[in-house]
Amino acid sequence: MAASTSQNGIQLLLAAEHEAQNIVNTARNAKQARLKQAKEEAEKEIAEFRAQMEAEFQRKLAESSGDSGANVKRLEQETEAKINHLKAEASRISPEIVSLLIRHVTTVKN
């Protein structure tokens, strides 16, 4: 009888161990499934964010490229205006500079 009870105890322990192993395996599989789902969701969010950033970049690029001709024209006008201003100033002070130079060249110092 003692052998039979001992055998039943061992069988009971083996069954409990097997059941515990099944529970652990089920939990491990559920964890892996959750991790896989989280990874897929993260990749989806990353792809959406990347697409959004790319669209914004393309929009800004189109804005700046579209104005390129206007920017060139504006810069040319500004440059021309500055050149004209410098020419006008040079013409205005040219007689003064010439007389100053002549005075210094013709003045003799000891």
C-alpha positions in Angstrom: 0.0 0.0 0.0 2.8 2.4 0.8 4.3 1.9 -2.7 0.9 2.6 -4.2 0.5 5.9 -2.2 4.0 6.9 -3.0 3.3 6.2 -6.7 0.1 8.3 -6.6 2.0 11.1 -4.9 4.7 11.0 -7.6 2.0 10.9 -10.3 0.3 13.9 -8.7 3.5 15.8 -8.5 4.3 15.0 -12.2 0.8 16.1 -13.2 1.2 19.4 -11.2 4.6 20.0 -12.8 3.2 19.4 -16.2 0.3 21.7 -15.6 2.7 24.4 -14.2 4.8 24.0 -17.3 1.7 24.5 -19.5 0.8 27.6 -17.6 4.3 29.0 -18.0 4.3 28.2 -21.7 0.9 29.8 -22.2 2.1 32.9 -20.4 5.3 33.0 -22.4 3.4 32.7 -25.7 1.0 35.4 -24.6 3.9 37.7 -23.7 5.6 37.0 -27.1 2.3 37.7 -28.9 1.9 41.0 -26.9 5.5 42.0 -27.7 5.0 41.2 -31.4 1.7 43.2 -31.5 3.4 46.2 -29.7 6.3 46.1 -32.2 3.9 46.0 -35.1 1.9 49.0 -33.7 5.2 50.9 -33.1 6.3 50.2 -36.6 3.0 51.4 -37.9 3.2 54.6 -35.9 6.8 55.2 -37.0 5.7 54.7 -40.7 2.9 57.2 -40.2 5.1 59.7 -38.5 7.8 59.3 -41.2 5.2 59.8 -43.9 3.9 62.9 -42.2 7.4 64.4 -41.8 8.3 63.6 -45.4 5.1 65.3 -46.6 5.9 68.4 -44.5 9.5 68.4 -45.8 8.3 68.1 -49.4 5.8 70.9 -48.8 8.5 73.2 -47.4 10.8 72.2 -50.2 8.2 73.1 -52.7 7.5 76.4 -51.0 11.2 77.4 -51.0 11.8 76.1 -54.5 8.7 77.8 -55.9 10.0 81.2 -54.5 13.4 80.7 -55.9 12.8 82.7 -59.0 11.1 85.4 -57.0 14.0 85.4 -54.5 16.5 85.8 -57.3 14.6 88.7 -58.8 14.3 90.4 -55.4 18.0 90.0 -54.8 18.8 91.4 -58.2 16.6 94.4 -57.5 18.2 95.0 -54.1 21.7 94.7 -55.6 20.9 97.1 -58.4 19.4 99.6 -55.9 22.6 99.4 -53.7 24.8 99.8 -56.8 22.8 102.9 -57.9 23.0 104.3 -54.4 26.8 103.8 -54.3 27.2 105.5 -57.7 25.0 108.4 -56.6 27.0 108.8 -53.4 30.3 108.6 -55.3 29.1 111.2 -57.8 28.0 113.5 -55.0 31.2 113.4 -53.0 33.6 113.1 -56.0 34.3 116.9 -56.3 35.0 117.1 -52.6 37.4 114.2 -52.8 39.2 115.6 -55.9 39.7 119.0 -54.2 40.9 117.3 -51.0 43.4 115.3 -52.9 44.6 118.3 -55.0 45.0 120.3 -51.8 47.1 117.6 -50.1 49.2 117.0 -53.1 50.0 120.6 -53.7 50.6 121.6 -50.1 54.2 121.5 -49.1 55.0 120.6 -45.5 58.4 121.2 -43.9 
